[in-house]
Amino acid sequence: MKEEGTQPGHPDCEIEDNFGADHPDHPGQLGEEQPDVTDVPLTPEELEEEEFRLMVLQAQQEALEEERAERHAPAKRRKVPRAAIWVMALVLLFQPIAFLFDIYSLPAIDFLKTSARLSKQPDIAEWKQSVAVILTEDGKGTGFVVSGDGKVITNHHVVQNRKQITVSFDKNGRYAADIIAEDNVNDLAVLQMKDPPDVPPLPLAKSPDYSPGEAVRFIGNPLNFYGIANEGELIGETRWAGRTTPVILLAAPVYRGNSGSPVFQDKEVIGVIFAVTDLDKYGKAGMFIRIEEVLYLLGTTK
């Protein structure tokens, strides 16, 4: 995805270790322990592309080493049993499936199990109706309905400079949409669907609790999957890209396609996932924008 200005992953972005600090826009503290943010945050899209690139380079290196070893090994001619030929054929047949499992590692498969369990909960099943795939000419992300007239929240980097934007629902089809409000600093955008479906808007929290350890759930479209529910807990807050209002860190599996996912606490949306970063203590962690920023941007629309 193209990044400009203070978008996540841009070289000018900086993360400060400022967890739990008092702030005029956010009174109170989020705990004394201060997680150490060691890297500039990446969008889930950038993170997955980097992991895939490294995996391909490693596979290429291993293949070259095997080729060198075989080249210097003494040649031996022997008759290959017919059964061995069939085994080799089956291995080649199923090799693409094995490759998929290399890409979607065990943690990625685990989130499918978690989603299946969470999706049995009545509230998750209801929320899924309002969570959509945001499709553009060159990618996809997540968005969610916030009003009865068809307004949708997503990340600014998902739709930035895109000419065609489509909001796709699992049961209600696809709808063209336009950007009616955007905030590139906070990485938010409001879309307006044309002839929107009858989809219930998600409830937005008025007084969320961002305390560390609070349990949350979220729904998005990670990797090549759709409507995946997952869970995690809040870590704390951090400054991002010179903003005056901190963003929130989330200990949970966040992947490519989760950009724009709503984060739920006590059956209300408290934020929007926009990036991933590395923490010394937690490893890869999600980052989300406070719901207060969403409410402010919505207040600028008509």
Disulfide bonds with the S-S distance in Angstrom:
none
